[in-house]
Amino acid sequence: MTVTGTESYLDSVRLGIGLAQFPWFHVEKDLAAGNLVEILSGTRPPSEPVSVVFTQNRFLSPRVRAFIEWLTKVFVDQ
């Protein structure tokens, strides 16, 4: 089955149509609720590096700082 978009894949897997590999944050709630079951956990792909590029100045915008902190939680603190 071929679909376009993450939500379509996720809906298909929720309906029991095949297997799919998702980033953790897309399926975390479904796994916790028991709607999905993780299989083949030993075959996870290697992590990809993520870079944040912004202009360097002494006063970092609170929005930019909050975004960087959120990215750190999502990609580093898993």
N, C-alpha and C positions, 0 to 999 in steps of 0.2 A: 504494500500500500504506500502510495506517495501522497503527501499533503504539503501545503505550504504554511509555514508559520508554526511557532512553538505551541501556541494554544491548540491548534488542530492536532498536533502530535500528542499533546497531553490529554486532550479529550478522547482520542483514539485509545490510548493506553488505559485511561480510566474505564473505558467500555470493554476492556479485555481484548482489544484487537492488537496483538503483537507486543513486541518489546521496544523500548526506546531508551536512549541515554540522554539525560538532562543535567544541566548544572544544578547543584544541590538546592539553591534558593528557589528554583521553580517547583520543586516537588517536596520540599521540607514539610509543609503542612499536610499534604496528602499522605506522606509516609507516617507522620505522627498520628494521624487520624485513622490509619489502617486502610485507607482507600487504595494505596499502592504498596507493593512489597518490593524491596530491593533484592535483586538476584545478581549473580556474577560480580559481587562487590570487589573481588580481587583483580578485576580487569579494568579498573579505572584508567582513563587516559592521563598522561603526565600533565601537570599544571602548566599553564601558559603565563608568561610574565605580563604584568600590567604596569604601565608607566603613567604617571600624572605629570603633565607638562604645563607650567604656568609661569608668568613673568615673575621674576624675583624682585621683591621689594621688602622693605622692613615691616610694613603693615599689611598682613594678609587679610583679605576680606573675610568677615565672619562666615559668609556663605561658602566661600572657597574652602576655608578651614573645616567647616562642617561636612562638606562634600568629601574632602580627603579623609576625614575621620570615618565617614560612612564606608568609603571604599576600603579602608584598612580593615574594618570589621567584616565586610563581605568577603574580601579576597585573602586576607592574611590571618585573621583570628578564627578561622573555621575550626 
